[in-house]
Amino acid sequence: MKNIDLLKDYLDYLKIDKKYSKNTLLSYEANLKHFYHFIEGNIFTSKQKMISFIESLKKEGKSTRTIGHYITVLKEFYKYLEREEVMKENPTLYLEQPKMKKSLPHVLSEEEVTCLLDLPLKNEFDYRNKAMLEVLYSSGLRISELLQIKMYDINLEEATLKVMGKGSKERIVPLGDYAVLAVTIYVGTYRPLLLKKEKNDYLFLNCRGGAMSRQAFFKILKNIAIERGIQTDFSPHTLRHSFATHLLKYGADLRSIQELLGHASLSTTQIYTHVVNEEMKDDYKLSHPHGI
C-alpha cells in the first residue's frame, strides 16, 4: 500500500470509527499533509527526522499550542500504524509536548455583556444577530455548535436546545428567557425574509438564505463589539468564557457548567475558577481599606 493511501485510510478511520467532527478532521488532515510533504512521502521515517520536523515548525513561527497539536496528531497517527502492524518502531515515542503557558480566557463584564446584547434592531440582520448573541450567552455554545443548529433542534416551548458537540456527542442545554424571546421574534418574523425562496433547515441564515459561515459570523461579531464600544480583547469564544465565568461567580456547580459546556474533562472547566478568583482579588484590592 502506498504511503498516501495510509494517510487516507487513517483519516477514514477518524471519520467513521472515531467519529471526529469535520473541523477536527480538517485540522488533522492539514497537519499530516504538512508533515508528509516535509518527509517527502516517506512515513517510515526516523526519530531524528521527526525532531527536525518539529524544529522546522518553530522556525516557521508556529505557536506553542499549534506545535503541541502537531505532536498530538503525529503520535496518534503512528499509534494507528503500530496497531495496524504497518510499523514496528514508533518514531514519535520520544517526542514531548511543549510546556504550555496557561493564560486565563478573556471575559466580558456583566455590563459589557448587557451593552453587547442591547444592540439597535432595525432590520432582519439585526434581529438575527441579536438572536445569535442571546443564544451564545444563554447556553455557552461553541461557534461551530451555534452555526450547526437546525430548526428542529430548538424547542422554544420547553426552552431547550439540542447540541451536537465535539466527537459527535449530543447534549441538551437550557435557554434563558431573553434567548427564547429573541429566537421567537427572529423565527416568526425575520427568518422568512432571509430564507427567500430556498428551503433550508439551518436556524441562522446568511443574506443569501444559506447557512452562516464561521468567517462571516466572526466578522459580524467583531463589528458589533467595535460598534458597541467593547474594550475587552474580544473573540467569538469570549461569550462562551463569559457564560461559564458568570455562572460560576453566582454559585453554579462546576460539574453542571462542565455538562453545559460539553467538556469531556472537569480539568478543562476548572480554568474558570481561576478567572473568578482573579476577579475576587481585584474586588478585594478595590474594597478593603488595606487591600492595596
Secondary structure, DSSP 8 states (H G I E B T S, - for coil): --HHHHHHHHHHHHHHTS---HHHHHHHHHHHHHHHHHTTT--S--HHHHHHHHHHHHHTT--HHHHHHHHHHHHHHHHHHHHTTS-SS-TTTT---------------HHHHHHHH-----SHHHHHHHHHHHHHHHH---HHHHHT-BGGGEETTTTEEEEE-GGG-EEEEE--HHHHHHHHHIIIIIHHHHHTT----BSSB-TTSSB--HHHHHHHHHHHHHHTT--S---TTHHHHHHHHHHHHTT--HHHHHHHHT-SSHHHHTHHHHHHHHHHHHHHHHHSTT--
